[in-house]
Amino acid sequence: MAQRDLTPTSYMILGLLTAKDWSAYEIAEQVGRGVAELWPSADRQRYNAPKILLERGLVTATTVTKGTQRSRTVYSITDEGRTALSDWLATQTTPPALQFEGLIRVIFAHQGTIDDLRSTLTTTREQAARSRSLFVSHAQRISAPEAGTLPQQNHLMALANRFMIGHFNHIAEWADWALEETADWPDTVQPATTHRERTMSTLARAIDDGSS
């Protein structure tokens, strides 16, 4: 039975350990490669999660010392850990959730200035472009002749990578559209009446897109 009180971060670490044994540092490094954009809490949990897995008997830990190098803890997945991962993969996933501070700022922009709003939109576009570049670089690394860190998972990485690049493309394109839409707004209040027809047209298109 899947251990539902474990976080997706824990299961992600179990998944990494099915490929090879990793040190705590290597696990943290792998989790930090774009995972924060998929699961923000993973960044905070990546150092503690292996310890929880160890307590559950889902991994083992071995102290390894090489020559004069500092000793390090290397984690290996147990049979119980493989079973827990397989059981979790067979359960129904939770709905996707979006954490988007910039959009909250847009919704309440009538309490600020038009410059504040447009600054938020510009920053959002720049952030999306940077994140998109990150996943483009991941795609380039995965498709390189040496086939990346986990070549046996490249076909699955490609599925996720395609989504993330498209996701940040969408945000960047939306921010460009919103900047163009607000270009002639005198402030963040008056367009409720002066641009009402355009607003209704935008909402109608959104309804059509959502119904298709």
Buried (B, 14 or more C-beta within 10 A) or exposed (E): EBBEEBBBBBBBBBBBBBBEBBBBEBBBEBBEEBBBBBBEEBBEBBEEBBBBBBEBEBBBBEEEEEEEEEEBBBBEBBEBBBBBBEBBEEEEEEEEEEEEEBEEBBEEBEEBEBEEBBEBBBEBBEBBBEBBEBBBEBBEBBEEEEEBBBEEBBEEBEEBBEEBBEBBBEBBEBBBEBBEBBEEBEEBEEBEEEBEEEBEEEEEEEEEEEEE
